[in-house]
Amino acid sequence: MQGHPVSFSSTTITELMVPAHTNFGGKVHGGYVLSLMDKVAYTCASRHAGTYCVTVSVDTVNFLQPVDVGELLVFQASVNFVGGSSIVVGMRVTSENVQTRVTRHTNTSYFTMVAKGEDGRLVKVPPLVLETEDDVRRYAAALKRRELRQQAAVSMKAFDPDHFTVDEQITERLGKERCIVNVPAQ
């Protein structure tokens, strides 16, 4: 199977933010931005795979700056990593005030997508051809994020909140947190 360079599927989409997209605070609703991010990730991944792709996970979505009505949101996405049927799409979102020309970084996120055939089964995706130092850096960073996620999953699996006992050590630790423990003694 012949591979595709990162540039083959890189995607940039610009969308005008209108009043219908606002939350109760008058800013663009984060859920709407996340929905657009998912569509852009789909576009990028599907171009690379040459088939339908679905979102499996989104690795950290941090809303760094609020987005105002009238601003343009620019979504820049590229394939950072490919596995057997999986594709990690890195995305940077910036807002642009068209009057002042001020741009702000609002989001960075990583979407893991999987490619599916017409029968709904996973299909193998083409390899990713790394042509620049940025391509190599992003691929290596995606490998590191995957490794860290796997380590965290092992740790979380070992933790069973249903069998977590409240003892003096926990009570002492909670005393340093912003909570009030008001459980009657048994």
JOQUICOR-V620738 format. One line per field, one symbol per residue. psi: psi as a letter, one per 40 degrees, with the letter a starting at -180 (. if undefined). A space follows every 50 residues. Layout:
BEGIN
psi = ???
END
This chain:
BEGIN
psi = hiihidddehhhhhhhhideeiaeeeihhddddddddddddddddddddf ihiihdihhhhhhdiihiheihhhhhiihdiiaceihhhihhhiihhdde ehiihdihihhhiihiideeiiihiiihhheidddddddddddddddddd ddddddddhhdefhihadddddddeeigihhfhii.
END
